[in-house]
Amino acid sequence: MRSYRQFASVYDRLMEDMPYSEWMHFARKCWQQYGTPKTIVDLGCGTGNMAIPLAKSGFAVFGIDLSAEMLSIARNKWDEPSAGGGRRDSGAVRWLQQDMRDWELPEPVDAVISFCDCLNYLTEPDDVIAAFRCTYAGLAKGGLFLFDVHAPITFERYAEEQPFVLDDKDVAYMWTCDYDEATHTIDHDLTFFVRDEGPSGSDAVYHRFEESHSQRAYDPEWITEQLAAVGFELLHRAADFKWDAPNESSQRLFYVARKPE
């Protein structure tokens, strides 16, 4: 498992079209149905695009991520006057650099979320099981675990459609994929060119950097089995931001599990 490094500096720019509002809607729908939490862990919180809105809505949030660079950006965003905790309806955020395979807090929380296919970055089955165990241990009795993962078919589509190219004025990238059908593992190789205006604004240059990331898709039934083996009660499975059950064409799979009372 690898943390984001230089990619953190352009992450929000490249992810601005991601459906964060749909993830939020899905979480709130789950909480309306199964119980609204007071304390939440955002596991794999990145630059805080879920954690900050949740805190502003009044929740006490722990943003956990492996990347110090991503957490630094999240802290700066939260500390901005327009985002910080000065509003009466705001909760609070604590940012913690921890590995999702062995995270822990002093006290259990009411809910854990892990969206944007964070668990796909665990490319060994034992690592997924370790993350489930830590999450189970970190939840209060009756606590909810909400997460999504890419289905194997999604990586097959990536492999068929790659390479991907972006050419904007401020940032450009080339993104290629190498897919192993036997293990459902995909390697993403990205080359970025990021514009730097320079001190005068008229002598812009482009800085190049490269990053590689690996993800693995797991059989949906295997995930269900591992949740049960850890002790979770599976409440619901859904797909593609809808409440409907997944089917063979589903791209993004959602799980709602609970630690029994």
Order of alpha helices (4+ residues) and beta strands (2+ residues): alpha-alpha-beta-alpha-beta-alpha-beta-beta-alpha-beta-alpha-beta-beta-beta-beta-alpha-beta-beta
